[in-house]
Amino acid sequence: MKIVFMVIQVIASIVLIASILLQSGKSAGLSGSIAGGAEQLWGKQKGRGFEELLSKVTTFGAVAFIITSIILVYLQ
């Protein structure tokens, strides 16, 4: 049972790394990351097509990674 969750966690981490690396940068500099991040978070700049798909894959990978991490700690 523990091995199954470890395999799922490895797959989730690979998906997470790949989806983050494929995303393009939205802004330059520290001030752009603070102001631009809030706009993107609250939906003023929604991604379309491939960017939206990458965002959903990143979210899924992160959630899967966190859940499998918690389960693996519980199983130890």
C-alpha positions as a Markdown table, in Angstrom:
| # | Residue | x | y | z |
|---|---|---|---|---|
| 1 | Met | 0.0 | 0.0 | 0.0 |
| 2 | Lys | 2.8 | 2.4 | 0.9 |
| 3 | Ile | 4.6 | 1.7 | -2.4 |
| 4 | Val | 1.4 | 2.6 | -4.4 |
| 5 | Phe | 1.3 | 6.0 | -2.7 |
| 6 | Met | 5.0 | 6.5 | -3.3 |
| 7 | Val | 4.6 | 5.8 | -7.0 |
| 8 | Ile | 1.6 | 8.2 | -7.1 |
| 9 | Gln | 3.7 | 10.9 | -5.4 |
| 10 | Val | 6.6 | 10.5 | -7.8 |
| 11 | Ile | 4.2 | 10.8 | -10.8 |
| 12 | Ala | 2.6 | 13.9 | -9.2 |
| 13 | Ser | 5.9 | 15.5 | -8.6 |
| 14 | Ile | 7.0 | 14.9 | -12.2 |
| 15 | Val | 3.7 | 16.3 | -13.5 |
| 16 | Leu | 4.1 | 19.3 | -11.1 |
| 17 | Ile | 7.7 | 20.0 | -12.2 |
| 18 | Ala | 6.9 | 19.7 | -15.9 |
| 19 | Ser | 3.8 | 21.9 | -15.7 |
| 20 | Ile | 5.7 | 24.7 | -13.8 |
| 21 | Leu | 8.6 | 24.6 | -16.3 |
| 22 | Leu | 6.2 | 24.9 | -19.3 |
| 23 | Gln | 4.5 | 28.0 | -18.0 |
| 24 | Ser | 5.6 | 31.3 | -19.3 |
| 25 | Gly | 6.6 | 34.2 | -17.1 |
| 26 | Lys | 3.9 | 36.9 | -16.8 |
| 27 | Ser | 5.8 | 39.9 | -15.4 |
| 28 | Ala | 9.3 | 41.1 | -14.7 |
| 29 | Gly | 10.8 | 42.3 | -11.5 |
| 30 | Leu | 9.6 | 42.2 | -7.9 |
| 31 | Ser | 6.9 | 44.9 | -8.1 |
| 32 | Gly | 5.4 | 43.2 | -11.1 |
| 33 | Ser | 5.2 | 39.9 | -9.3 |
| 34 | Ile | 3.4 | 41.4 | -6.3 |
| 35 | Ala | 0.9 | 43.5 | -8.3 |
| 36 | Gly | 0.5 | 41.1 | -11.2 |
| 37 | Gly | 0.0 | 38.1 | -9.0 |
| 38 | Ala | -3.0 | 39.6 | -7.3 |
| 39 | Glu | -4.6 | 40.4 | -10.6 |
| 40 | Gln | -4.1 | 36.9 | -11.9 |
| 41 | Leu | -5.3 | 35.4 | -8.6 |
| 42 | Trp | -8.6 | 37.2 | -8.6 |
| 43 | Gly | -9.4 | 36.5 | -12.2 |
| 44 | Lys | -8.8 | 39.7 | -14.1 |
| 45 | Gln | -6.3 | 38.0 | -16.4 |
| 46 | Lys | -7.7 | 34.6 | -17.1 |
| 47 | Gly | -5.5 | 32.3 | -19.1 |
| 48 | Arg | -6.8 | 30.9 | -22.4 |
| 49 | Gly | -6.1 | 27.6 | -24.0 |
| 50 | Phe | -2.8 | 26.0 | -23.2 |
| 51 | Glu | -2.0 | 28.4 | -20.3 |
| 52 | Glu | -5.3 | 27.6 | -18.7 |
| 53 | Leu | -4.7 | 23.8 | -19.1 |
| 54 | Leu | -1.2 | 24.2 | -17.6 |
| 55 | Ser | -2.7 | 26.1 | -14.6 |
| 56 | Lys | -5.2 | 23.3 | -14.0 |
| 57 | Val | -2.6 | 20.6 | -14.3 |
| 58 | Thr | -0.3 | 22.5 | -11.9 |
| 59 | Thr | -3.1 | 22.7 | -9.4 |
| 60 | Phe | -4.0 | 19.0 | -9.7 |
| 61 | Gly | -0.3 | 18.0 | -9.4 |
| 62 | Ala | 0.1 | 20.2 | -6.3 |
| 63 | Val | -3.0 | 18.8 | -4.6 |
| 64 | Ala | -2.1 | 15.2 | -5.5 |
| 65 | Phe | 1.4 | 15.7 | -4.1 |
| 66 | Ile | 0.1 | 17.2 | -0.8 |
| 67 | Ile | -2.5 | 14.5 | -0.3 |
| 68 | Thr | 0.0 | 11.7 | -1.0 |
| 69 | Ser | 2.5 | 13.3 | 1.3 |
| 70 | Ile | 0.0 | 13.4 | 4.2 |
| 71 | Ile | -1.1 | 9.8 | 3.5 |
| 72 | Leu | 2.6 | 8.6 | 3.5 |
| 73 | Val | 3.3 | 10.4 | 6.8 |
| 74 | Tyr | 0.2 | 8.7 | 8.3 |
| 75 | Leu | 1.2 | 5.3 | 7.0 |
| 76 | Gln | 4.7 | 5.5 | 8.7 |
